Amino acid sequence: MTIRKKFVAAAIAAAGVLGAAPVARAESATGSGATFPQNFLAAATVAFNAATGHNVTYANPGGGSSKGASDFRAGLTDFGGSDSAVSASSQPSFDWVYVPYLAGSIAVAYRLDELGGATLSLSPATLNGIFGGSITKWNDPSIVNDLKTNPTWANTKKKTDLKGATALIATTGPGNVNITVSAIPSVLKSYKGKAIEITDLATKKVLKKGVMSKGEVSIGAPGNVKSKLSVKLGGKEIAVFEEVKVTMPDKPIVVVYRSDGSGTTNNFCSYLKQAANTDWAVNNAFTSCIPGGSAKIASYGSRFQGQNGSANVSNYISDNSGTIGYTEVAFVTDATRAAKGMKAANIRNAAGKYVAPTAKAAGDFLSGSQFDAKGFATFNYKQTTNTSAYPIVAITYGLAKTAKSSKNAVVADFFKWVLDTYAPANAEALGYVPLAGKARDIALAQVAKVNSK
């Protein structure tokens, strides 16, 4: 079964819980753009339509943030999708607003079969070298030194006993780890309320217990060099983590980047500029972001591979050992790609901690964000005391019209429903972060402007 079919099936199940609301007249509304939220919207639109009788659709693939803005401006769609600010040249002539509605981690995704399931730990300086092209081999001293500063854990279980459930691990301090268990909606529906157990296989002792209360649950546990930790959900083993010594291979690094106009690229380049190297530019084109521009990319030849859309970037990485790129974490934890050996690196934040791209860690980072009068967020990459923050994130936005019309009314209803109902219940299970607190308040205020004039 394809990932989209899984999400659609989960969405229909969720819609059944919501119940069908009567509508005076069914209306359609179309959108296109950012691929970052593609997995979420594939499920959310189906659930909304089942619950309301309307027909909201979002192009799959969406085309990227730049296309979302240009389609919206040209009147080809009723709403747009973008993870980045709309450029001056793409500003519509009609009145419109940003509607932040969802966030997520941008994972540094890789496949390197020689690691045997080990999770890489990478610093901002090393990421700058890899994606800037100066670090060309997997055994580069910068990568090796990063691994020396943080214990390296490997998931030695080749295949989970519960497809659709995954686990990530990160060291939080001497002798302690944080294990995050995630379940897609269909698994969560069956396993909600089931026990999570972390067991030391050497002693057979259960170290920590938890309950699968939502799509993602994090549990702190003791873990040291002698530990071999089994993670079970509802009695089914989904991971076995063991601290390992890694010998990095003398193998070329192949960087995979977005070739289309991408808000994911915009946010990733913004992180590199703020956290590692001010020579990076910030826009939707990786070939313009990278220091040296498109000429530099061309000089790297086959070591740099451009792919259109989040799914194609993710597929290229999962199909080819030795690759590394950036994509929303839901594309990495997808069971089919994960089974091929695709993983997400732990990234060192401004507080010096290596953190996994979990929903909670992304939410902790987002707590330091600022929103302008348009509802657009800027991120604080200098959170030196925020030890639990995962530092590479994106907020995704709907671009919506303020003029009154039946289509705009449906667009407003859809985004309000996402913020109030669907995202809080399902975002984490789908690999995303629901907006909360100040961010949600601002988002709801923006939604109120849609279809208001």
C-alpha positions in Angstrom: 0.0 0.0 0.0 1.4 3.4 -0.9 2.0 6.1 1.7 -0.8 8.3 0.2 -3.3 5.4 0.4 -2.3 4.8 4.0 -2.9 8.5 4.9 -6.2 8.5 2.9 -7.4 5.4 4.8 -6.5 7.1 8.1 -8.2 10.3 7.1 -11.4 8.5 6.3 -11.3 6.8 9.7 -10.7 10.2 11.3 -13.6 11.6 9.4 -15.9 8.9 10.7 -15.1 10.0 14.2 -15.8 13.6 13.3 -19.1 12.8 11.7 -20.6 14.4 8.6 -21.8 18.0 9.1 -24.7 19.1 7.0 -24.0 21.7 4.4 -26.3 24.0 2.5 -24.4 23.6 -0.7 -21.3 21.7 -1.4 -18.4 23.9 -2.7 -15.0 23.1 -4.1 -11.7 24.9 -3.4 -8.3 24.0 -5.0 -4.8 24.7 -3.8 -1.2 24.0 -4.8 2.3 24.8 -3.6 4.6 23.6 -0.8 5.4 19.9 -0.8 6.6 20.1 2.9 3.0 19.5 4.2 2.0 17.1 1.4 1.6 14.1 3.6 -0.5 16.0 6.1 -2.8 17.6 3.5 -3.3 14.3 1.7 -5.0 13.1 4.8 -6.6 16.4 6.0 -8.4 17.3 2.8 -10.0 13.8 2.6 -11.1 14.0 6.2 -12.5 17.5 5.8 -14.4 16.6 2.7 -15.9 13.5 4.4 -16.9 15.6 7.4 -18.4 18.5 5.5 -19.5 17.4 2.0 -17.2 20.0 0.4 -14.4 19.2 -2.0 -11.1 20.8 -1.0 -8.1 19.5 -3.0 -4.4 20.2 -2.9 -2.2 19.3 -5.9 -0.1 16.3 -5.4 2.8 17.0 -6.0 2.1 20.6 -5.0 4.9 22.1 -7.1 6.8 23.8 -4.4 6.3 27.1 -2.5 7.2 29.3 -5.5 4.6 27.6 -7.7 2.1 27.9 -4.9 2.5 31.7 -4.7 2.5 32.1 -8.5 -0.5 29.9 -9.1 -2.4 31.8 -6.3 -1.4 35.2 -7.8 -2.5 34.1 -11.3 -5.9 33.0 -10.0 -5.3 29.3 -10.9 -6.1 28.2 -7.4 -8.4 29.3 -4.6 -5.6 29.1 -2.0 -1.8 28.7 -2.1 0.7 26.8 0.0 4.1 28.2 1.0 6.7 27.6 3.6 8.4 30.9 2.9 7.6 34.6 2.4 6.0 35.5 -0.9 8.5 37.4 -3.0 7.8 40.9 -4.3 7.4 39.6 -7.8 4.7 37.0 -6.7 2.6 39.4 -4.7 -1.1 39.2 -5.8 -2.9 42.3 -6.9 -5.9 41.3 -4.7 -6.1 41.5 -0.9 -4.8 38.3 0.8 -3.3 37.0 4.0 -0.9 34.4 5.3 -2.5 31.6 7.4 0.1 29.7 9.4 -1.5 26.3 10.1 1.2 23.7 10.7 4.9 23.2 11.5 7.4 20.4 11.2 11.0 19.4 11.5 13.3 19.6 8.4 15.3 16.4 8.8 18.8 16.0 7.6 18.1 12.7 5.9 20.7 10.3 4.8 21.4 6.7 3.8 24.7 5.2 4.5 24.6 1.4 4.6 28.1 1.0 6.1 26.8 2.5 9.4 24.5 -0.5 10.1 21.6 1.5 11.4 23.7 4.1 13.4 22.3 7.6 13.8 24.7 10.4 12.8 25.2 13.4 15.0 26.1 16.6 13.0 27.0 20.1 14.0 26.1 23.3 12.1 29.7 23.7 10.9 29.7 20.2 9.5 26.4 20.7 7.8 27.8 23.9 6.2 30.7 21.9 4.9 28.6 19.1 3.5 25.9 21.2 1.8 28.4 23.9 0.8 30.5 21.2 -0.9 33.8 21.5 1.0 33.3 18.2 2.8 33.3 15.5 0.2 33.9 12.2 2.0 31.9 10.4 4.7 35.1 9.9 6.7 36.0 13.6 6.8 37.5 14.6 10.1 34.6 17.1 10.8 32.0 14.3 10.7 34.3 11.9 12.7 34.8 14.6 15.3 31.1 15.3 15.6 30.5 11.6 16.3 33.2 11.6 19.0 31.3 14.4 20.9 28.1 12.5 21.1 27.4 8.8 21.8 26.4 7.0 18.6 23.3 4.8 18.9 22.2 2.3 16.3 18.9 0.6 15.8 20.0 -3.0 15.3 16.5 -4.3 14.6 16.3 -4.4 10.8 12.5 -4.5 10.6 9.9 -3.2 13.1 7.3 -5.7 14.3 4.7 -3.0 14.0 4.7 -1.3 10.6 3.8 2.4 11.0 5.4 2.7 14.4 9.0 4.1 14.7 11.4 5.2 17.4 14.2 7.8 17.5 16.9 8.1 20.2 19.0 11.0 21.4 21.4 11.3 24.3 20.3 14.0 26.8 23.2 13.7 29.3 25.7 11.3 30.8 24.0 7.9 31.1 20.6 9.2 29.9 18.7 9.1 26.6 15.4 10.3 25.2 13.4 7.8 23.1 10.5 9.1 21.0 7.9 6.6 19.8 5.7 7.7 16.8 2.7 6.0 15.3 0.9 6.9 12.1 -2.9 7.5 12.5 -4.0 3.9 11.6 -1.6 2.4 14.1 -2.5 5.1 16.7 -6.2 4.2 16.4 -5.4 0.6 17.3 -2.7 1.1 19.8 -3.8 4.3 21.6 -3.7 3.5 25.4 -1.3 0.6 24.8 1.9 0.4 26.9 5.3 1.6 25.7 8.1 -0.4 27.4 11.9 0.3 27.3 13.8 -2.7 28.5 17.5 -3.3 29.1 18.0 -6.6 27.3 21.1 -7.4 29.3 19.3 -7.4 32.6 15.8 -8.0 31.2 14.7 -5.1 33.4 12.0 -2.7 32.3 13.6 0.7 32.7 10.7 2.9 31.8 7.1 2.7 30.8 4.8 5.0 29.0 1.4 5.0 27.3 0.7 5.7 23.6 -1.6 8.6 24.3 -1.0 10.5 21.0 0.9 10.3 17.8 4.3 10.9 19.4 5.4 10.1 22.9 8.8 10.9 24.3 10.3 9.0 27.3 13.5 9.6 29.2 15.5 6.5 30.2 18.9 5.5 31.5 21.3 4.4 28.7 25.0 4.0 28.7 27.8 2.3 26.7 26.7 -1.2 28.0 23.0 -0.7 27.3 21.0 -2.6 24.7 17.5 -1.1 24.8 14.4 -2.8 23.5 11.5 -0.5 22.6 8.0 -2.1 22.5 4.6 -0.8 21.8 1.7 -2.9 22.8 4.1 -5.9 23.2 5.5 -5.5 19.7 9.2 -4.6 19.4 9.8 -1.7 17.1 13.4 -0.9 17.8 16.6 -2.2 19.6 19.0 0.6 20.4 22.7 -0.1 21.1 25.6 2.3 21.6 28.1 1.4 18.9 31.5 2.5 17.6 31.4 3.7 14.1 34.1 3.7 11.4 33.1 6.2 8.7 33.7 4.9 5.2 36.1 6.5 2.7 33.1 7.1 0.4 32.0 10.1 -1.6 29.1 12.2 -0.2 26.3 12.8 -2.7 24.2 15.9 -1.7 20.5 15.9 -2.8 18.8 19.2 -3.0 15.5 20.7 -4.1 15.6 21.8 -7.7 12.2 23.5 -7.7 11.3 26.7 -5.9 11.1 25.4 -2.4 10.1 26.9 1.0 11.9 23.9 2.6 15.1 25.1 0.9 14.4 28.6 2.1 14.1 27.6 5.7 17.1 25.2 5.4 19.3 27.9 3.9 18.1 30.4 6.6 19.3 27.9 9.2 22.7 27.5 7.6 23.1 31.3 7.3 22.1 32.0 10.9 23.8 29.0 12.6 26.9 28.3 10.5 27.9 30.7 7.7 26.6 34.1 6.8 27.7 33.6 3.1 24.6 31.5 2.6 21.7 33.5 0.9 18.1 32.9 1.8 15.6 32.3 -1.0 13.6 29.4 -2.5 16.4 28.2 -4.9 19.2 26.1 -3.5 21.4 27.0 -6.5 21.1 30.6 -5.4 21.4 30.0 -1.7 24.7 28.1 -1.7 27.8 30.3 -1.5 29.1 30.5 -5.0 25.7 30.0 -6.6 24.8 27.8 -9.6 28.4 27.9 -10.9 29.6 26.2 -7.7 26.9 23.5 -8.0 27.9 22.9 -11.6 31.5 22.5 -10.6 30.6 19.6 -8.2 29.2 17.5 -11.0 27.4 14.3 -10.0 28.2 14.9 -6.3 25.2 17.2 -6.2 21.8 15.9 -7.4 18.7 18.2 -7.8 15.3 16.6 -7.4 11.8 18.2 -7.7 9.6 18.1 -4.6 10.0 16.6 -1.1 8.9 13.1 -2.2 11.5 12.9 -5.1 14.3 14.2 -2.8 13.3 11.6 -0.2 13.0 8.8 -2.8 16.4 9.5 -4.2 18.0 9.4 -0.8 16.3 6.2 0.3 17.2 4.5 -3.0 20.9 5.4 -3.0 23.5 4.7 -0.2 25.9 7.5 0.3 23.4 10.3 -0.1 22.3 13.2 2.2 19.7 15.9 1.8 16.9 17.8 3.6 13.2 17.1 3.8 10.3 17.1 6.2 10.7 14.3 8.7 7.5 12.5 7.8 9.1 11.6 4.5 12.1 10.0 6.4 10.1 8.0 8.9 7.8 6.5 6.2 8.0 2.8 6.7 9.0 2.0 3.1 11.9 4.5 3.0 13.0 3.6 6.6 13.2 -0.1 5.6 15.7 0.8 2.9 18.0 2.4 5.4 17.0 6.1 5.3 17.5 7.9 8.6 17.5 11.4 10.1 20.5 12.8 11.8 20.6 14.3 15.3 21.5 18.0 15.0 23.5 20.1 17.5 21.4 23.0 18.7 22.6 26.4 20.0 22.7 25.0 23.5 25.2 22.4 22.4 22.9 19.4 22.5 22.4 16.9 19.7 18.6 16.6 19.2 16.4 14.3 17.1 13.8 15.9 14.8 10.8 15.0 16.9 7.5 17.0 17.1 8.2 18.0 20.7 11.8 19.2 19.9 10.5 21.2 17.0 7.8 22.7 19.2 10.3 23.6 21.8 12.3 25.5 19.2 9.2 27.2 17.8 8.5 28.6 21.3 11.2 31.2 20.6 9.6 32.5 17.3 8.3 36.0 16.6 5.4 36.8 14.4 4.9 40.0 12.4 1.7 41.9 11.7 1.1 39.7 8.6 1.2 36.5 10.6 4.6 35.5 9.3 7.1 33.9 11.7 10.8 34.5 12.1 12.9 32.0 14.0 15.5 32.5 16.8 18.5 30.3 16.0 20.4 31.6 19.0 18.5 29.9 21.8 21.5 29.0 23.8 19.6 27.8 26.9 16.9 25.8 25.1 18.6 22.4 25.4 15.6 20.4 24.0 15.1 22.4 20.8 15.5 20.9 17.4 16.9 23.8 15.4 15.8 23.2 11.7 12.1 23.7 11.3 9.5 25.3 9.1 6.0 26.7 9.5 3.8 26.2 6.5 1.2 28.8 5.4 -2.0 28.9 3.5 -2.2 31.9 1.2 -5.9 33.0 1.2 -8.1 35.8 0.0 -10.0 38.2 2.2 -12.8 38.9 -0.3 -16.2 37.3 0.4 -17.2 34.3 -1.8 -18.5 30.8 -1.3 -15.1 29.4 -2.2 -13.2 31.7 0.2 -15.7 30.7 3.0 -14.8 27.1 2.5 -11.0 27.9 2.5 -11.5 29.7 5.8 -13.5 26.8 7.3 -10.9 24.4 6.2 -7.9 26.1 7.8 -9.9 26.8 11.0 -10.9 23.2 11.2 -7.2 22.2 10.7 -6.1 24.4 13.5 -9.0 23.6 15.9 -9.7 19.9 15.2 -7.5 18.0 12.8 -3.9 19.1 13.5 -4.2 18.7 17.3 -5.5 15.2 16.9 -3.4 14.0 14.0 -0.4 16.2 13.2 2.1 14.3 15.3 0.9 11.0 14.1 1.5 12.2 10.5 5.0 13.5 11.4 4.2 17.2 11.9 3.7 19.7 14.7 0.4 21.3 15.5 0.5 25.0 16.2 -0.1 25.8 19.9 -0.1 28.8 22.3 0.8 32.1 20.8 1.3 30.7 17.3 -2.1 29.1 17.3 -3.7 32.4 18.5 -2.1 34.3 15.7 -3.1 31.7 13.2 -6.7 31.8 14.2 -6.6 35.6 14.0 -5.3 35.3 10.4 -8.1 32.8 9.5 -10.7 35.3 10.7 -9.5 37.7 8.0 -10.2 35.2 5.2 -13.6 35.8 3.5 -14.1 38.8 5.8 -14.4 41.7 3.3 
